[in-house]
């Protein structure tokens, strides 16, 4: 009896514990529902986080794109007025990036990177070598159009020995310059050299030698002014003045005339000082200069042989028929020729002739010596 009773108690305890466990666990359906709800909440939270990240990144990208677009538009459209004119040189074989860097350095454009972006969308123009006149703070479109059109600055070279007519032909060939315009301005009296003869409007011999860059729209008047200003500066630097000319018994314009004849007759610098001395010695003895270059100038020729018929041309520039200097210079003298005319060496030479193929001449004080030098030149095959 007592053993049975114990079993019943133990069994009763087990059933009670099972019932308590069942009550604690709750119904199976409710637990699964709670798990699914947690999962849905976590999934929704992850989706919201992803959306926030995507929206944040997307917003940042939009801001970056808008900022880049705004920056690019400001760079490419160059707000504000155009700045001063600048000259950009493009050399043969120069890369596009080097050209763009030069544009940026001269402040034609603000950003070389922005301009390269512009080229990506609008195409890179073929840029020919040469000089380009642009302005600081120009639009990318304007810069591209100017570069594509080719160089717009034209070089003009005034070489020693050139006449005013030869310089005029170079200027007249520049687009926008009417034929004859340069010579008309030069002869108009609108521009005078500081060394012009009183009452003379002739600028022959008074255009500074060297290179010039003619800018777009530059007038013939401004070109003449620039050339005369350079000559005045160079002549002054060489020592030309009223006083220095008077020391030679000449006026400043006569010294320039002498230098122009020295330029044509002396050929190269080594001959020029002695050539100047020959001219001054002949003037002092009232001998005609007998310079072929003056006859050629009268004929409108530059170089070449002078015939016996040419020597008879009736012209004040024919120094075989007329004593003294020519009425005006016959070409643009170099600095060497000006220096020779201003500082002739001592000597009694009256004649000269080319005796070496490298241009060197021989000088003599008698006609007999001159004939001997001429025979030497002929033996060497020189004219």
Residue, then its C-alpha position, 0 to 999 in steps of 0.5 A: x500500500x505504501x509503495x503504490x502511494x509513492x508512485x502516485x505522488x511521483x507521477x503526479x509531480x511529473x504531470x504538474x511540471x509538464x503542465x507548468x512547462x506547457x503553460x510557460x512555453x505558451x501555444x506554438x502558433x503564438x511563438x512563431x508569430x512573434x519570431x516572424x514579426x521580429x524578422x519583419x521588423x529587422x528586415x524593414x530596419x535594414x531596408x530603411x538603412x539602405x534607403x537612407x544610405x542610397x539617398x545620402x550617396x545619391x544626394x551627395x552625387x547630385x550636389x557634386x554634379x551640380x557643383x561641378x556643372x556650376x564650376x564648369x559653366x563659370x570657367x567656360x563662360x568667363x564672367x566679367x569683362x575681357x582683360x588686356x590683350x596677350x600674345x600666345x606663341x604656338x610652336x611647331x609640334x607643340x602638344x595641345x596640353x602645352x598650348x592649354x597650359x600657356x593659355x592658362x598661364x597668360x590668364x586667357x582661361x582660368x582652368x586648363x582642366x576645364x578647357x580640356x573638358x570643353x575640348x572633350x565635348x566640343x572637339x579639339x581644334x587643329x592649332x597651327x604654329x604661329x602667334x595668336x592675339x587673345x584677351x585675358x578672361x575669354x570664353x572657351x568658345x571664343x578661344x577655340x574659335x580663334x585658335x581654329x582660325x589660325x594665327x592672327x598676328x602677322x610677322x613683318x621683318x624690316x631687314x637692313x638694306x630694305x627700302x620703304x617700298x619693300x617694307x610696304x609690300x610686306x605690310x600690304x600683304x597682311x589681311x586688312x591692309x589695303x595695297x599702298x596704304x602703308x606708303x601713303x601713311x609714311x608719306x603723309x607727314x602724320x609721323x616724323x622721326x626725331x631726325x627727319x630733315x626740316x620740312x621733310x615727310x620722307x621716312x626712307x631710312x628711318x624705320x627701325x630694323x628687326x621683327x614686328x608683330x602686326x596685331x589684328x586690326x592694327x592700322x598702318x599708322x600705328x605700324x609706321x609709328x612703331x617702326x619710326x620709334x624703334x629707329x629713333x631709339x636705335x639711332x640715339x643709342x648709336x650716338x646720333x644727335x645734332x652735336x655728333x652730326x655737326x662734328x662730322x660737318x653734317x646734319x642728323x638726316x645726312x648721317x642717316x643717308x651716309x649710313x644707308x649708302x654704307x649699308x648697301x655698299x659695305x655689304x658686311x660689318x667688317x667693310x662698313x667703317x672703311x666704306x664710311x671713310x671713303x664717303x667722307x673723303x670723297x665729300x671733302x674733296x668734292x669728288x662724286x661718290x660714284x656709288x652703284x647702290x645709289x644708281x640702283x635706287x634711282x632705278x628701283x632695283x635692289x642689287x644687280x649689275x650697273x650698266x654704262x647706260x644706267x650710269x647716265x640716268x638723270x636722277x638726283x640719286x645718281x652719284x656718278x652725275x651729281x656731287x654730294x650725298x643723295x637727297x634722302x637715305x636709300x635704305x634702312x641702315x643697320x646699327x653697324x652702318x650707323x655706328x660706322x657713319x658716326x665713328x669712321x676710322x682715320x684713313x685716306x682711302x678713296x676707292x674700294x672693290x670686293x676681292x674675297x668671296x666671303x664679302x671682304x673688300x680692299x680699300x685704296x687711296x689711289x686709282x692705280x691701287x684700285x685698278x690693281x685690286x680690280x684685277x685681283x678680283x677678276x683673277x678670283x672670279x669676282x665681278 
